[in-house]
Amino acid sequence: MTSESNLRVVLASRPSGYPEAEHFRIEEARIPQPREGEALIRVIWLSLDPYMRGRMREGPSYAAPVEIGGVMTGGVVGRVVESRTPELAVGDIVEGSLGWQRYAVSRPGALRKVDPDLAPISTAIGVLGMPGMTAYFGFLEVGEPEVGDTVVVSAASGAVGQVVGQIGKIMGCRVVGTAGSDAKVDFIVNELGFDAGINYKSEDVDAALAAACPDGIDVYFDNVGGFVTDAVMQQINVHARISVCGQISQYNLAQPELAPRSMGLLIQKQAKMEGFLVFQFATRHEWARQRMAGWIRSGDLRYREDVVEGLENAPTAFIGMMTGENFGKLLIRVSEG
Ligand SMILES: NC(=O)c1ccc[n+]([C@@H]2O[C@H](COP(=O)([O-])OP(=O)(O)OC[C@H]3O[C@@H](n4cnc5c(N)ncnc54)[C@H](OP(=O)(O)O)[C@@H]3O)[C@@H](O)[C@H]2O)c1
């Protein structure tokens, strides 16, 4: 492959269970030429996110699926290398949904200019990008935490979960995270300052939750669904709030489990369960980004990125995310900044 070709990853076929290498194809293509009003972007960072599993599936959803043979959907950070629009200059750093490829053309309206002085540019698709906005609004606006609340967050070391837990600490809550390895639990407790962590793969989750949440659970930020969520639901308090962000335990099942069966608890506890999409808060993302950048500068908000080198390794990295192999926000370094 020469650096002059447009390497890209396309969807080869649709998985019915867990994705495998055969569902992706790596192709070389010509670098696209920008038309009047467009710019050519060289991708530096590609974000890999669980929602992409949904795009590999046909059927009704909030977004269209990737076509067979189509470039995989994905958020990127890149540099403008050629411009035929006055709104973008060569050298500008931009963020947008340009897919799993080395080069892409775009109109400026589909891009957000990234301020490289705010934070390292990779954060534009991480803690200060879509996952960070998900954590901020899904927790503060849907979870409605109050000082002294006990908060539980699942997939707690991941892109969204690590931010939720730290905002919980900033808001004066007791924060407990669940994660899939002892190293991840150690990270959220000893490096991020969570009050407790539970390895849901090796511990008795019911007993561990009871020990970590002696006053019950006021806010649950659900990234995973499945048996972890079942266990949390049994220990919610009166007027608990359940922010349903993701259900990754179900994404790769050919037959998703028919749940929840714990709705009676919502009645007993007069609790609220609400799903959300990060885009519904889009008009306030910039405001939140500035606030969170301030927390990063003050040291209140830290972030862990899991960087995989090379676009050709994106399928393997994505497959690994579905079983918890990533440790932090999963990024592909597509080219040098
Ligand atoms: N509503 C929205 O607008 C929105 C926006 C962004 C993301 N999301 C959702 O938020 C969730 C987290 O996304 P993210 O980007 O932060 O991903 P992430 O946590 O960085 O990576 C996914 C993690 O999920 C965990 N996981 C995988 N399979 C699991 C299973 N069967 N049961 C329990 N945990 C499992 C793994 O961590 P462990 O090792 O801890 O198991 C894995 O590392 C996803 O469900 C995603 O779809 C929603």
The ligand as an ORCA input file, in Angstrom:
! r2SCAN-3c Opt
* xyz 0 1
  N     -27.173      6.624     23.866
  C     -26.174      7.180     23.198
  O     -26.324      8.225     22.556
  C     -24.827      6.514     23.243
  C     -23.683      7.191     22.773
  C     -22.427      6.569     22.904
  C     -22.340      5.289     23.454
  N     -23.473      4.658     23.848
  C     -23.401      3.319     24.465
  O     -22.618      3.423     25.626
  C     -22.020      2.161     25.908
  C     -20.536      2.368     26.170
  O     -19.919      2.860     24.975
  P     -18.384      3.250     24.966
  O     -18.100      3.952     23.719
  O     -18.060      3.887     26.263
  O     -17.677      1.816     24.888
  P     -16.522      1.259     25.844
  O     -17.112      1.142     27.224
  O     -15.298      2.056     25.670
  O     -16.289     -0.174     25.226
  C     -17.266     -1.149     25.318
  C     -17.106     -1.938     26.635
  O     -18.315     -2.624     26.906
  C     -18.020     -3.705     27.751
  N     -18.755     -4.904     27.311
  C     -18.615     -5.564     26.153
  N     -19.437     -6.621     26.132
  C     -20.104     -6.619     27.296
  C     -21.096     -7.468     27.868
  N     -21.568     -8.546     27.208
  N     -21.558     -7.171     29.090
  C     -21.097     -6.109     29.759
  N     -20.151     -5.253     29.266
  C     -19.669     -5.527     28.053
  C     -16.520     -3.953     27.677
  O     -15.935     -3.522     28.919
  P     -15.768     -4.560     30.164
  O     -14.393     -5.142     30.064
  O     -15.964     -3.691     31.329
  O     -16.810     -5.622     30.013
  C     -16.065     -3.040     26.573
  O     -14.768     -2.560     26.778
  C     -22.334      1.261     24.719
  O     -23.418      0.432     25.048
  C     -22.734      2.240     23.633
  O     -23.590      1.672     22.696
  C     -24.696      5.258     23.751
*
